[in-house]
Amino acid sequence: MNKAIWNTSITIGNIKIKNRIVFPPIGTSWANPDGTAGPEVLQWYQEAAEGGCGMIVVEGSTISPDGKSSKRNLGIYDQKQVDGLKRIAETIKGNGCFASIQLLHAGGQANPEITGFESISPSAISQSHTGTGHASRAMTILEIDEIREKYIAATGLADRAGYQAVELHLAHGYLLHEFLSENTNKRTDRYGGSLANRSRLILEIISGIKQKSPDLIVGARVSGEDYLADGLNRKNNQHLLPLLEAAGLKYFSVTAGVYETSKAKHKAMGRGKFFKYSKEIKQIVAKPVIGVGKILDLKAAEEHLRNEDCDLVAIGRGLIADPKMIVKTNMKQPYNRCTECDECKYLVRKADSRCS
């Protein structure tokens, strides 16, 4: 019998990954209030790393205090955060996994009651559309310059902490996604209007990363479909993603939906429906594509790989139910299976809880 595709190696950038299963950037909100990694976070990634997946993307880590998406968001903007981030990276690599960390700024979706700062976005967004109950204001050119430098500085910290890759969060209505989408970017200067202008900040960030940390791999979380007429979708991805690939992105992790369209997102996700988008993107770019979408076990992951829907598969809930699913499968041992109870959804799951 041929070896399962999920258990074969793949190369991202110049690094060979032992298998095609990805532990995705699941937000825990277990960091300390100052953004440093507490013991709960370290335990979380130790369990994930020991479980046998080929790649781990550390949860979305804010590049600035005003960009937090939760009160206890992991941070990557201060030197004091490097020690914890380094311990996570060492744990991941020490177990033979590829270590990436996702960088984000929540933009207009950052809640001022949590961050203590006024929320910002490419253009002003009313309180009825941010999801926080607070409006966000349009950024100045100076603030755009500052955000670009903060992303580049955060990448420098990731490099110093020993990560092999950083993942830019370009989806789910966060700041960089807000720049890309016509729905949230109404600017009339060089950062708005045409697709080239709307993608300018991201391209500048990638260029800055390559100059500061040339050996670091850069990937991105991208949206296959926003479910908005003027949002991101296959039509504009056909032009946007080649620009990003040419700029130096080495992998694409595909998701869908924004705050406003969360109902449509979850309906479409079903079980595996997001893989329509990853398959479309796989036909647009040459670099590896990660698919995601309520995949609970290795059998389902294998089906999508054999169907060439993607090159790697992210498993979230299944690996929460049993972080050692892969190790146990390879040893032909039973493992705890996800029952879709939804107790792990969003930030509900406690650090000491286990699925049963």
N, C-alpha and C positions, 0 to 999 in steps of 0.2 A: 504494500500500500504506500502511495506517495505521502511524504511528510506534509502535515497540515501547513497551509500557507502562513497562518498566523504565527507559527513557530519557526519561520525562516527569517534570516537577517535582511536588513535593508540599510542603505547608507543615506544619511542626511548630511549635506555639506561634505566634510571629509571624515565623518565619524560613522563607523559601522555599529548598528544597533542589533542586539541579539534576537529580538522578535518584534512583531508588528502590533503589539498591544500597548496602548497608551493609557496611563493614569492621568485623567484630565484635570484642568485647573479648577477644582471644586473649592469654592469659598467656604472656609470654616468659621471665620470671624472669631478665632481663638487667640489672635495676637494680643500682646499687652497694649494698653492704651497709647503707648508711645511708638507703636508699630513694630516693636521688637518681637522675635519669636519666643513664645513661652513654651513650657514643657509639653503642653497639649499638642502644639503644632509640631514639635520635634518628634513626639511619639507617633503622630499621624503619618508623617513621611517615612519614619523608620519602618512602620508596618507596611506601608505601600511599597517601599524599596525591597523589603525582604520577600515580598509576594511574587516576584518573578517577572513583572512586566518589563518591556524593553525601554520604555521612555516614560518619564514623569515630568509633567509641566506643573510647577509650583503655582499655587493659586494666585489670582490677580493681585499684584502688589502695587500699592499706590506710589506714584513718583513724586507726590507732593501732599502735604497735610490737607490742603483744600480739595483734593481729589478723592478723598476716602469714600468708599461705597458702603461702609459700615463702621460702627464705633471702634471695633477691634480689627480693622483692616491691617493686614501685614504691610509693612512699609519698606521702601527701598529708596530713601531720600536723605538718610542721615548715617554718618559713619558708625554710630552706636548700634545700628541695625545689622551691620555686616557680620558680626560674630555669629549671631543666630542663623543668618542666611548661609554662612559658610558651613556651619554644622549640618544644615539640611543638605546642602550640595554634596558634602563629604559622605553623608549617609547614602544618598542616592547613587553616587558613583562607586562607592565602596561595595555596593551590591550589584554592580555590573549594569546599572541603568544609565541611560542618557539623561542628563540634567538640564532642563530648560526652566525658565521662570517667566511668568506673564507680567507685563507691565501695563498699568492702566491709570487713567485719570477719569473719574466719573462724569466730569463736565457738567452739563445741565441737570444730570440725574444725581449729583452730589447734594445731600440734604444739609442746608446750613445749620440745622439743629444738631447735626452730628459733627460736622467739620468745624463749625464756628466761623466759617467764611461765607461770603456771598458766592452763590454758584455762578459759574461762567460757561459760555458756549460760543460757537462761532457767530451766531445771531441770537437775539433775545428770544426766549421761549416762555410762553405763558405758564402760569402755575397749573393749569388744567392739562398740560402736556408733558411736564417733567416727571410726574409720578411721585413727587415729594410734597406737593402742596405749596411749593414756593416757586416763583418765577426765577429764571436765570437771565443774566444780562450778556450783551455782546462783548466779546473780547476786543481790546485795543491791539494794535500791531505790536506794541511793546510787550504785552502779555503773551502774544503768540510767540514772540522771540524767546521769552522766559520759559514758556512751556517746552519749546524745542530743546533748549539747553538742559532743562530738568530731565527730559527723557534720555538725553545723551549722558548726563551725569549718572542717572540711575543705572544705565547700561555699564558704565565704568565700575559702579559698585558691584553689579552682578559678576562682572569679569574678575574683580578682585576677590569676590567670595568663591570663585571657582566654578561658576556655571559654564556649561558648554554652549548654551544658546539662550537668547531672550525671545519672547513672543510678544509682539505688539498687539494689543487688543483693539481691533478695528471693527468691532461689532457691538450688538446689543444696546445701541444708543449711547455709548460712552463717548468721551470727547473726540477722539480721532474719527470715530464713526460719524459723529455729528458734522465734522468737516467734510467727509466724503459724500454725505447724503444731501440731495437737493431739498429734502423735507426740512432739514434743520440748518442748512447753510444758505443764507440769503445775502451773503456779503457781495459787495460790488467792487472790492479791491482785488489784489493779486491772489487772495486766498478764497475767492468765491467766483461763481459763474460757471465757467467751463470745467470739465472733468480734470483737465490739467491743473487748473487753479485750485480746485477742491482737494486734489491729492498732493498739492505742493508741500504742505507741512509734513506729511508722512514721508515724502521723498527726501526732504531736508533732514528729517530725523535719521532715516536710514543712512544717508550720506555721512552725517556726523558720527554715527555709530561705527561705520567702517573706518573712519579716520582715527577715532579714539581707541577702538578695540577691534583691530582688523582680523583677529583670529576668531572672534566670537561669531557664532552662527545666528542669523536673524530669521525668525519665522513670523507668522501672523495668524490671528484668529480672524476670519473673514465671514461676512454674511452672504449666504447663498440667496436669501430672499427676505426682505423686510416686511412683506405683505402690505406695502404702501405704494400707491401709484407713482410717487416721486421719491421712493426709497431705493435702496440697492437691490438688484436682481440680476438675472442672467444677462439681460441686455447691456447694462453698464459694466458688469463684471468682465464681459468680453473685451472691453477696452481698458478697464482699471487694472485687472490682475496681471496682464502682460507688462504694464508699466512698473508694477511693484516687483515682479520677477526680474525684470531687466535691471532694476535698481539694486538687487542683491538678496531678495528673500529666498530662503532655501527650503521652506515648507509652508503649507497652507492648511490650517485647521478650520473646518467648515461648520458653521452653525447657522441660525436663522432667527428672525424676529427681533422686535424692540419692545419697550415697555407698553406702548400703545397697542401692540398687536399680540400680546402674550396669549390671549385665548386662541387666536389662529395658529400661533406657534405650537402650543401644546397639542392642539388638534392635529396639526400636520405631523408632529413628531411621531405620534402613535408608537409604532415599533418599527423603526427603520425608514420612515418616510423622508427623513432628512438626507438620506443617502442619494436621493434624486439630485440634490444640490451638489453633493461632493462629486458625483459622477459627472455632472455638467462642468464643474471646475477642473476636474481631472482632464477633461478634453480641451481646456483652455490653457493650462500651464503644464510645464514639463517636470517641475519639482514635485516631491512627494506630497500627497494629499491625505489628511487625516479626516476620517468620517466619524460622526457621532450621532446618537439618536436612540436612547433607551435600549441599548444593547446590554443584555443581562448575562450572557454566557459566551463561551468560546465558540460554540456551535453556530450561533447567530453571527458572530464576528467572521467566522470562516466563510459563511455564505456570501457575505458582502465582498470579501476579498476575492473569492472565486468569480463573482459577478463583475469584478473590476470596477466596483463602485468607488473604491478608494485604495490607498496603498498601506495605510495603517488604520486601526480601529480603536477609538477611545471607549473604555468601559468605566462608567462611574458607579452606578448603583450596585452592579454586580460585584465590584471590588470593595465597596463599602460593606456589603453583606458578608463577604469573606475576602480580606486582602490577600490571602494565600491561595486563591482559586487556581492560579496558574501552576504554582508549585505542586499543589495537591493533584491537579489534573495530570501533570507529568509523572507523578508517582502513583497514578491510578488510585487515588484515595478520594473518598467522598468529601464534598465541601458544602458549606452553608449557602443556599441559593436565595437570591432576592425574591421576595414574595409580592413585590410592588405594594407594600403597605404605606409607602410615602412618608415614613417617619424620618427619612434622611433628607427630605426635600428642603431646598434652600438652607436656612440656618437653624433648622429645628433640631437636628441631631446633636446630642451632647457628647462631650469627649469620652465619657465613660460608658456610653450606651453601645449595645451591639444588637444587630438584627437577630430575630429568632423566629 
